Amino acid sequence: MVEEREEELEAERQARSKAEKQRSDLTRTISGLNDRLEESSGASDAQIELSKKLEAQVAKAKKDIEECKIQCESVTSGLKKKQQDSISEMTEQVEQLQKITNKINKDKSAI
């Protein structure tokens, strides 16, 4: 009976030792997973920050493009008006020159 108890005690010790080893292995595994999770979380935070910076840069670029577009339209409109004014002025000068030419030709044929 004592031998049985010693065998049971030895079996229990081995079971405890095995359980303790498994517990230790699981603790290391959990610790490793926590480390990886923290690294991953840090990488995610960095990616989020990078995304925010990129979004801000894109928004600024869009704003700059819109401002350039407005400025370009303004310059184009001014140039079109200036061209139209020049065309009108030249047309008027051509008409005046034609009148003068016609008058000269008329005076010439009268002489």
N, CA, C and O atoms as a GROMACS GRO file, in nm:
protein
  444
    1MET      N    1   0.079  -0.117   0.000
    1MET     CA    2   0.000   0.000   0.000
    1MET      C    3   0.086   0.127   0.000
    1MET      O    4   0.050   0.227  -0.062
    2VAL      N    5   0.196   0.122   0.068
    2VAL     CA    6   0.288   0.235   0.070
    2VAL      C    7   0.347   0.254  -0.068
    2VAL      O    8   0.364   0.367  -0.114
    3GLU      N    9   0.379   0.144  -0.134
    3GLU     CA   10   0.434   0.154  -0.269
    3GLU      C   11   0.333   0.216  -0.364
    3GLU      O   12   0.368   0.297  -0.450
    4GLU      N   13   0.207   0.179  -0.346
    4GLU     CA   14   0.101   0.237  -0.431
    4GLU      C   15   0.094   0.387  -0.410
    4GLU      O   16   0.082   0.464  -0.505
    5ARG      N   17   0.100   0.426  -0.287
    5ARG     CA   18   0.093   0.569  -0.254
    5ARG      C   19   0.216   0.641  -0.311
    5ARG      O   20   0.205   0.752  -0.363
    6GLU      N   21   0.333   0.578  -0.300
    6GLU     CA   22   0.453   0.639  -0.355
    6GLU      C   23   0.443   0.651  -0.506
    6GLU      O   24   0.488   0.750  -0.563
    7GLU      N   25   0.385   0.552  -0.573
    7GLU     CA   26   0.366   0.557  -0.718
    7GLU      C   27   0.268   0.667  -0.754
    7GLU      O   28   0.289   0.743  -0.848
    8GLU      N   29   0.159   0.676  -0.676
    8GLU     CA   30   0.061   0.781  -0.701
    8GLU      C   31   0.125   0.919  -0.680
    8GLU      O   32   0.104   1.012  -0.758
    9LEU      N   33   0.204   0.927  -0.573
    9LEU     CA   34   0.272   1.052  -0.544
    9LEU      C   35   0.369   1.089  -0.656
    9LEU      O   36   0.377   1.204  -0.697
   10GLU      N   37   0.444   0.990  -0.704
   10GLU     CA   38   0.538   1.013  -0.815
   10GLU      C   39   0.462   1.053  -0.941
   10GLU      O   40   0.504   1.145  -1.012
   11ALA      N   41   0.351   0.986  -0.969
   11ALA     CA   42   0.269   1.019  -1.087
   11ALA      C   43   0.216   1.162  -1.075
   11ALA      O   44   0.213   1.236  -1.173
   12GLU      N   45   0.174   1.199  -0.955
   12GLU     CA   46   0.122   1.333  -0.931
   12GLU      C   47   0.234   1.436  -0.950
   12GLU      O   48   0.212   1.543  -1.007
   13ARG      N   49   0.355   1.404  -0.900
   13ARG     CA   50   0.469   1.494  -0.917
   13ARG      C   51   0.501   1.513  -1.066
   13ARG      O   52   0.525   1.625  -1.111
   14GLN      N   53   0.500   1.403  -1.140
   14GLN     CA   54   0.527   1.411  -1.283
   14GLN      C   55   0.419   1.492  -1.354
   14GLN      O   56   0.447   1.573  -1.443
   15ALA      N   57   0.294   1.470  -1.313
   15ALA     CA   58   0.183   1.545  -1.374
   15ALA      C   59   0.199   1.694  -1.343
   15ALA      O   60   0.179   1.778  -1.430
   16ARG      N   61   0.234   1.726  -1.217
   16ARG     CA   62   0.254   1.866  -1.179
   16ARG      C   63   0.371   1.927  -1.256
   16ARG      O   64   0.364   2.040  -1.304
   17SER      N   65   0.478   1.850  -1.267
   17SER     CA   66   0.595   1.896  -1.340
   17SER      C   67   0.558   1.922  -1.485
   17SER      O   68   0.597   2.025  -1.542
   18LYS      N   69   0.484   1.830  -1.545
   18LYS     CA   70   0.441   1.846  -1.685
   18LYS      C   71   0.350   1.968  -1.699
   18LYS      O   72   0.364   2.047  -1.793
   19ALA      N   73   0.256   1.982  -1.604
   19ALA     CA   74   0.165   2.096  -1.608
   19ALA      C   75   0.242   2.227  -1.591
   19ALA      O   76   0.213   2.326  -1.659
   20GLU      N   77   0.339   2.228  -1.501
   20GLU     CA   78   0.419   2.347  -1.478
   20GLU      C   79   0.500   2.383  -1.604
   20GLU      O   80   0.511   2.500  -1.640
   21LYS      N   81   0.555   2.281  -1.669
   21LYS     CA   82   0.631   2.303  -1.793
   21LYS      C   83   0.539   2.360  -1.901
   21LYS      O   84   0.575   2.454  -1.971
   22GLN      N   85   0.418   2.301  -1.914
   22GLN     CA   86   0.323   2.350  -2.013
   22GLN      C   87   0.281   2.494  -1.981
   22GLN      O   88   0.268   2.577  -2.070
   23ARG      N   89   0.261   2.521  -1.852
   23ARG     CA   90   0.224   2.656  -1.809
   23ARG      C   91   0.336   2.753  -1.846
   23ARG      O   92   0.310   2.863  -1.895
   24SER      N   93   0.459   2.713  -1.822
   24SER     CA   94   0.574   2.797  -1.855
   24SER      C   95   0.583   2.821  -2.006
   24SER      O   96   0.609   2.932  -2.050
   25ASP      N   97   0.561   2.715  -2.084
   25ASP     CA   98   0.562   2.728  -2.231
   25ASP      C   99   0.452   2.822  -2.278
   25ASP      O  100   0.475   2.907  -2.363
   26LEU      N  101   0.334   2.806  -2.221
   26LEU     CA  102   0.222   2.892  -2.260
   26LEU      C  103   0.249   3.038  -2.220
   26LEU      O  104   0.214   3.130  -2.294
   27THR      N  105   0.310   3.057  -2.104
   27THR     CA  106   0.344   3.193  -2.061
   27THR      C  107   0.442   3.258  -2.159
   27THR      O  108   0.426   3.374  -2.195
   28ARG      N  109   0.543   3.182  -2.202
   28ARG     CA  110   0.638   3.235  -2.301
   28ARG      C  111   0.568   3.265  -2.434
   28ARG      O  112   0.593   3.368  -2.496
   29THR      N  113   0.479   3.173  -2.474
   29THR     CA  114   0.406   3.193  -2.600
   29THR      C  115   0.319   3.319  -2.593
   29THR      O  116   0.316   3.399  -2.686
   30ILE      N  117   0.249   3.334  -2.480
   30ILE     CA  118   0.163   3.452  -2.463
   30ILE      C  119   0.248   3.579  -2.461
   30ILE      O  120   0.210   3.680  -2.520
   31SER      N  121   0.362   3.572  -2.393
   31SER     CA  122   0.451   3.688  -2.388
   31SER      C  123   0.499   3.724  -2.529
   31SER      O  124   0.503   3.841  -2.566
   32GLY      N  125   0.536   3.623  -2.605
   32GLY     CA  126   0.579   3.647  -2.743
   32GLY      C  127   0.468   3.706  -2.828
   32GLY      O  128   0.491   3.797  -2.908
   33LEU      N  129   0.348   3.653  -2.810
   33LEU     CA  130   0.233   3.706  -2.886
   33LEU      C  131   0.203   3.850  -2.845
   33LEU      O  132   0.170   3.933  -2.930
   34ASN      N  133   0.215   3.880  -2.717
   34ASN     CA  134   0.194   4.019  -2.671
   34ASN      C  135   0.297   4.112  -2.732
   34ASN      O  136   0.265   4.223  -2.775
   35ASP      N  137   0.422   4.066  -2.736
   35ASP     CA  138   0.527   4.148  -2.798
   35ASP      C  139   0.495   4.174  -2.946
   35ASP      O  140   0.506   4.287  -2.993
   36ARG      N  141   0.455   4.069  -3.016
   36ARG     CA  142   0.421   4.085  -3.158
   36ARG      C  143   0.302   4.177  -3.176
   36ARG      O  144   0.298   4.257  -3.269
   37LEU      N  145   0.203   4.166  -3.085
   37LEU     CA  146   0.085   4.252  -3.091
   37LEU      C  147   0.124   4.398  -3.070
   37LEU      O  148   0.075   4.486  -3.140
   38GLU      N  149   0.213   4.422  -2.974
   38GLU     CA  150   0.259   4.559  -2.949
   38GLU      C  151   0.334   4.614  -3.069
   38GLU      O  152   0.315   4.730  -3.107
   39GLU      N  153   0.419   4.531  -3.130
   39GLU     CA  154   0.492   4.574  -3.250
   39GLU      C  155   0.394   4.605  -3.363
   39GLU      O  156   0.407   4.705  -3.433
   40SER      N  157   0.297   4.517  -3.378
   40SER     CA  158   0.198   4.535  -3.483
   40SER      C  159   0.116   4.661  -3.458
   40SER      O  160   0.087   4.737  -3.550
   41SER      N  161   0.080   4.683  -3.334
   41SER     CA  162   0.004   4.802  -3.298
   41SER      C  163   0.085   4.927  -3.325
   41SER      O  164   0.033   5.027  -3.376
   42GLY      N  165   0.214   4.922  -3.292
   42GLY     CA  166   0.302   5.036  -3.320
   42GLY      C  167   0.312   5.062  -3.469
   42GLY      O  168   0.311   5.177  -3.513
   43ALA      N  169   0.321   4.955  -3.547
   43ALA     CA  170   0.328   4.970  -3.692
   43ALA      C  171   0.197   5.028  -3.745
   43ALA      O  172   0.197   5.112  -3.835
   44SER      N  173   0.086   4.981  -3.688
   44SER     CA  174  -0.045   5.033  -3.730
   44SER      C  175  -0.056   5.181  -3.698
   44SER      O  176  -0.107   5.260  -3.778
   45ASP      N  177  -0.010   5.219  -3.579
   45ASP     CA  178  -0.013   5.361  -3.542
   45ASP      C  179   0.072   5.443  -3.638
   45ASP      O  180   0.032   5.552  -3.679
   46ALA      N  181   0.188   5.390  -3.673
   46ALA     CA  182   0.274   5.461  -3.768
   46ALA      C  183   0.207   5.472  -3.904
   46ALA      O  184   0.215   5.576  -3.970
   47GLN      N  185   0.140   5.366  -3.947
   47GLN     CA  186   0.070   5.370  -4.076
   47GLN      C  187  -0.045   5.470  -4.071
   47GLN      O  188  -0.070   5.540  -4.169
   48ILE      N  189  -0.115   5.476  -3.958
   48ILE     CA  190  -0.225   5.572  -3.944
   48ILE      C  191  -0.171   5.714  -3.953
   48ILE      O  192  -0.228   5.798  -4.022
   49GLU      N  193  -0.061   5.741  -3.884
   49GLU     CA  194   0.000   5.873  -3.889
   49GLU      C  195   0.045   5.908  -4.030
   49GLU      O  196   0.024   6.020  -4.077
   50LEU      N  197   0.106   5.811  -4.097
   50LEU     CA  198   0.151   5.833  -4.235
   50LEU      C  199   0.031   5.860  -4.326
   50LEU      O  200   0.037   5.948  -4.412
   51SER      N  201  -0.077   5.786  -4.306
   51SER     CA  202  -0.198   5.807  -4.387
   51SER      C  203  -0.254   5.946  -4.363
   51SER      O  204  -0.296   6.013  -4.458
   52LYS      N  205  -0.255   5.990  -4.238
   52LYS     CA  206  -0.304   6.124  -4.207
   52LYS      C  207  -0.219   6.231  -4.275
   52LYS      O  208  -0.271   6.328  -4.331
   53LYS      N  209  -0.086   6.212  -4.271
   53LYS     CA  210   0.003   6.308  -4.336
   53LYS      C  211  -0.020   6.311  -4.487
   53LYS      O  212  -0.025   6.417  -4.549
   54LEU      N  213  -0.035   6.191  -4.544
   54LEU     CA  214  -0.059   6.184  -4.689
   54LEU      C  215  -0.192   6.248  -4.725
   54LEU      O  216  -0.201   6.318  -4.826
   55GLU      N  217  -0.296   6.225  -4.644
   55GLU     CA  218  -0.426   6.286  -4.670
   55GLU      C  219  -0.416   6.438  -4.663
   55GLU      O  220  -0.477   6.508  -4.744
   56ALA      N  221  -0.340   6.488  -4.566
   56ALA     CA  222  -0.321   6.633  -4.554
   56ALA      C  223  -0.247   6.687  -4.676
   56ALA      O  224  -0.282   6.794  -4.727
   57GLN      N  225  -0.146   6.615  -4.723
   57GLN     CA  226  -0.072   6.658  -4.841
   57GLN      C  227  -0.161   6.658  -4.965
   57GLN      O  228  -0.154   6.748  -5.048
   58VAL      N  229  -0.245   6.555  -4.978
   58VAL     CA  230  -0.336   6.547  -5.092
   58VAL      C  231  -0.436   6.662  -5.087
   58VAL      O  232  -0.465   6.725  -5.189
   59ALA      N  233  -0.489   6.690  -4.967
   59ALA     CA  234  -0.585   6.801  -4.952
   59ALA      C  235  -0.519   6.934  -4.989
   59ALA      O  236  -0.579   7.017  -5.057
   60LYS      N  237  -0.393   6.953  -4.944
   60LYS     CA  238  -0.322   7.077  -4.977
   60LYS      C  239  -0.297   7.086  -5.127
   60LYS      O  240  -0.312   7.192  -5.187
   61ALA      N  241  -0.259   6.973  -5.188
   61ALA     CA  242  -0.235   6.972  -5.333
   61ALA      C  243  -0.363   7.006  -5.409
   61ALA      O  244  -0.360   7.082  -5.506
   62LYS      N  245  -0.476   6.948  -5.365
   62LYS     CA  246  -0.604   6.979  -5.430
   62LYS      C  247  -0.637   7.128  -5.417
   62LYS      O  248  -0.682   7.191  -5.512
   63LYS      N  249  -0.613   7.183  -5.298
   63LYS     CA  250  -0.640   7.325  -5.276
   63LYS      C  251  -0.550   7.410  -5.365
   63LYS      O  252  -0.596   7.506  -5.428
   64ASP      N  253  -0.421   7.374  -5.372
   64ASP     CA  254  -0.327   7.448  -5.457
   64ASP      C  255  -0.368   7.440  -5.604
   64ASP      O  256  -0.362   7.539  -5.677
   65ILE      N  257  -0.410   7.322  -5.646
   65ILE     CA  258  -0.454   7.304  -5.786
   65ILE      C  259  -0.576   7.391  -5.814
   65ILE      O  260  -0.584   7.455  -5.919
   66GLU      N  261  -0.670   7.393  -5.720
   66GLU     CA  262  -0.792   7.473  -5.739
   66GLU      C  263  -0.757   7.622  -5.746
   66GLU      O  264  -0.812   7.695  -5.829
   67GLU      N  265  -0.664   7.666  -5.660
   67GLU     CA  266  -0.623   7.806  -5.664
   67GLU      C  267  -0.553   7.839  -5.796
   67GLU      O  268  -0.574   7.946  -5.853
   68CYS      N  269  -0.470   7.747  -5.844
   68CYS     CA  270  -0.402   7.768  -5.972
   68CYS      C  271  -0.504   7.772  -6.086
   68CYS      O  272  -0.491   7.852  -6.179
   69LYS      N  273  -0.603   7.686  -6.077
   69LYS     CA  274  -0.707   7.683  -6.181
   69LYS      C  275  -0.781   7.817  -6.185
   69LYS      O  276  -0.804   7.872  -6.292
   70ILE      N  277  -0.818   7.866  -6.068
   70ILE     CA  278  -0.889   7.995  -6.060
   70ILE      C  279  -0.801   8.107  -6.115
   70ILE      O  280  -0.847   8.192  -6.192
   71GLN      N  281  -0.673   8.107  -6.076
   71GLN     CA  282  -0.580   8.208  -6.125
   71GLN      C  283  -0.564   8.199  -6.276
   71GLN      O  284  -0.561   8.300  -6.345
   72CYS      N  285  -0.553   8.077  -6.327
   72CYS     CA  286  -0.537   8.056  -6.471
   72CYS      C  287  -0.660   8.106  -6.546
   72CYS      O  288  -0.648   8.172  -6.650
   73GLU      N  289  -0.779   8.074  -6.493
   73GLU     CA  290  -0.902   8.120  -6.557
   73GLU      C  291  -0.908   8.273  -6.558
   73GLU      O  292  -0.953   8.333  -6.656
   74SER      N  293  -0.863   8.335  -6.450
   74SER     CA  294  -0.863   8.481  -6.442
   74SER      C  295  -0.768   8.540  -6.545
   74SER      O  296  -0.802   8.636  -6.614
   75VAL      N  297  -0.648   8.484  -6.555
   75VAL     CA  298  -0.550   8.533  -6.653
   75VAL      C  299  -0.602   8.512  -6.795
   75VAL      O  300  -0.590   8.600  -6.880
   76THR      N  301  -0.659   8.394  -6.819
   76THR     CA  302  -0.714   8.364  -6.953
   76THR      C  303  -0.824   8.462  -6.988
   76THR      O  304  -0.830   8.512  -7.101
   77SER      N  305  -0.912   8.488  -6.893
   77SER     CA  306  -1.022   8.582  -6.917
   77SER      C  307  -0.966   8.722  -6.949
   77SER      O  308  -1.014   8.790  -7.040
   78GLY      N  309  -0.866   8.764  -6.873
   78GLY     CA  310  -0.804   8.895  -6.898
   78GLY      C  311  -0.739   8.902  -7.035
   78GLY      O  312  -0.752   9.001  -7.106
   79LEU      N  313  -0.669   8.793  -7.073
   79LEU     CA  314  -0.605   8.791  -7.204
   79LEU      C  315  -0.708   8.791  -7.317
   79LEU      O  316  -0.688   8.855  -7.420
   80LYS      N  317  -0.818   8.718  -7.298
   80LYS     CA  318  -0.923   8.718  -7.401
   80LYS      C  319  -0.982   8.858  -7.418
   80LYS      O  320  -1.005   8.902  -7.530
   81LYS      N  321  -1.006   8.927  -7.307
   81LYS     CA  322  -1.061   9.062  -7.315
   81LYS      C  323  -0.962   9.155  -7.384
   81LYS      O  324  -1.000   9.235  -7.469
   82LYS      N  325  -0.834   9.142  -7.347
   82LYS     CA  326  -0.731   9.225  -7.409
   82LYS      C  327  -0.723   9.198  -7.559
   82LYS      O  328  -0.709   9.291  -7.639
   83GLN      N  329  -0.733   9.069  -7.597
   83GLN     CA  330  -0.730   9.034  -7.740
   83GLN      C  331  -0.852   9.094  -7.811
   83GLN      O  332  -0.838   9.149  -7.920
   84GLN      N  333  -0.969   9.082  -7.750
   84GLN     CA  334  -1.091   9.135  -7.813
   84GLN      C  335  -1.081   9.287  -7.829
   84GLN      O  336  -1.121   9.342  -7.931
   85ASP      N  337  -1.028   9.353  -7.727
   85ASP     CA  338  -1.010   9.499  -7.736
   85ASP      C  339  -0.913   9.534  -7.848
   85ASP      O  340  -0.936   9.630  -7.922
   86SER      N  341  -0.804   9.457  -7.860
   86SER     CA  342  -0.706   9.482  -7.967
   86SER      C  343  -0.768   9.459  -8.104
   86SER      O  344  -0.744   9.536  -8.197
   87ILE      N  345  -0.847   9.354  -8.116
   87ILE     CA  346  -0.914   9.326  -8.245
   87ILE      C  347  -1.009   9.439  -8.280
   87ILE      O  348  -1.012   9.484  -8.394
   88SER      N  349  -1.085   9.485  -8.183
   88SER     CA  350  -1.178   9.596  -8.209
   88SER      C  351  -1.104   9.722  -8.251
   88SER      O  352  -1.145   9.791  -8.344
   89GLU      N  353  -0.995   9.751  -8.182
   89GLU     CA  354  -0.916   9.869  -8.215
   89GLU      C  355  -0.856   9.858  -8.355
   89GLU      O  356  -0.859   9.954  -8.433
   90MET      N  357  -0.802   9.740  -8.388
   90MET     CA  358  -0.744   9.721  -8.520
   90MET      C  359  -0.851   9.727  -8.628
   90MET      O  360  -0.828   9.782  -8.736
   91THR      N  361  -0.968   9.671  -8.601
   91THR     CA  362  -1.078   9.676  -8.698
   91THR      C  363  -1.116   9.822  -8.725
   91THR      O  364  -1.140   9.861  -8.839
   92GLU      N  365  -1.121   9.900  -8.619
   92GLU     CA  366  -1.154  10.042  -8.632
   92GLU      C  367  -1.047  10.115  -8.714
   92GLU      O  368  -1.079  10.199  -8.798
   93GLN      N  369  -0.920  10.082  -8.688
   93GLN     CA  370  -0.811  10.144  -8.763
   93GLN      C  371  -0.817  10.105  -8.911
   93GLN      O  372  -0.794  10.189  -8.998
   94VAL      N  373  -0.848   9.978  -8.938
   94VAL     CA  374  -0.859   9.932  -9.077
   94VAL      C  375  -0.973  10.007  -9.146
   94VAL      O  376  -0.959  10.048  -9.262
   95GLU      N  377  -1.085  10.024  -9.077
   95GLU     CA  378  -1.198  10.096  -9.137
   95GLU      C  379  -1.159  10.242  -9.166
   95GLU      O  380  -1.194  10.295  -9.272
   96GLN      N  381  -1.088  10.306  -9.072
   96GLN     CA  382  -1.044  10.444  -9.093
   96GLN      C  383  -0.948  10.453  -9.213
   96GLN      O  384  -0.956  10.544  -9.295
   97LEU      N  385  -0.856  10.353  -9.220
   97LEU     CA  386  -0.762  10.352  -9.333
   97LEU      C  387  -0.836  10.331  -9.465
   97LEU      O  388  -0.800  10.390  -9.567
   98GLN      N  389  -0.938  10.245  -9.464
   98GLN     CA  390  -1.015  10.224  -9.588
   98GLN      C  391  -1.089  10.350  -9.628
   98GLN      O  392  -1.098  10.382  -9.747
   99LYS      N  393  -1.142  10.422  -9.531
   99LYS     CA  394  -1.212  10.547  -9.561
   99LYS      C  395  -1.113  10.648  -9.622
   99LYS      O  396  -1.143  10.716  -9.720
  100ILE      N  397  -0.995  10.656  -9.559
  100ILE     CA  398  -0.893  10.749  -9.610
  100ILE      C  399  -0.850  10.707  -9.750
  100ILE      O  400  -0.834  10.791  -9.839
  101THR      N  401  -0.830  10.574  -9.770
  101THR     CA  402  -0.790  10.524  -9.902
  101THR      C  403  -0.899  10.555 -10.004
  101THR      O  404  -0.869  10.600 -10.114
  102ASN      N  405  -1.023  10.532  -9.968
  102ASN     CA  406  -1.134  10.561 -10.060
  102ASN      C  407  -1.139  10.711 -10.093
  102ASN      O  408  -1.163  10.749 -10.207
  103LYS      N  409  -1.118  10.795  -9.993
  103LYS     CA  410  -1.121  10.940 -10.015
  103LYS      C  411  -1.006  10.982 -10.106
  103LYS      O  412  -1.023  11.065 -10.195
  104ILE      N  413  -0.888  10.923 -10.082
  104ILE     CA  414  -0.771  10.956 -10.167
  104ILE      C  415  -0.799  10.911 -10.309
  104ILE      O  416  -0.772  10.986 -10.403
  105ASN      N  417  -0.853  10.790 -10.327
  105ASN     CA  418  -0.883  10.741 -10.461
  105ASN      C  419  -0.988  10.830 -10.527
  105ASN      O  420  -0.980  10.857 -10.647
  106LYS      N  421  -1.086  10.875 -10.452
  106LYS     CA  422  -1.191  10.960 -10.506
  106LYS      C  423  -1.131  11.096 -10.547
  106LYS      O  424  -1.160  11.147 -10.655
  107ASP      N  425  -1.046  11.152 -10.459
  107ASP     CA  426  -0.982  11.281 -10.492
  107ASP      C  427  -0.888  11.265 -10.610
  107ASP      O  428  -0.876  11.355 -10.693
  108LYS      N  429  -0.822  11.151 -10.619
  108LYS     CA  430  -0.731  11.123 -10.726
  108LYS      C  431  -0.806  11.116 -10.860
  108LYS      O  432  -0.760  11.171 -10.960
  109SER      N  433  -0.921  11.049 -10.862
  109SER     CA  434  -0.995  11.039 -10.986
  109SER      C  435  -1.061  11.173 -11.022
  109SER      O  436  -1.091  11.198 -11.139
  110ALA      N  437  -1.083  11.257 -10.923
  110ALA     CA  438  -1.139  11.389 -10.954
  110ALA      C  439  -1.034  11.480 -11.014
  110ALA      O  440  -1.072  11.574 -11.084
  111ILE      N  441  -0.911  11.458 -10.994
  111ILE     CA  442  -0.803  11.542 -11.047
  111ILE      C  443  -0.772  11.503 -11.184
  111ILE      O  444  -0.683  11.561 -11.247
   0.00000   0.00000   0.00000
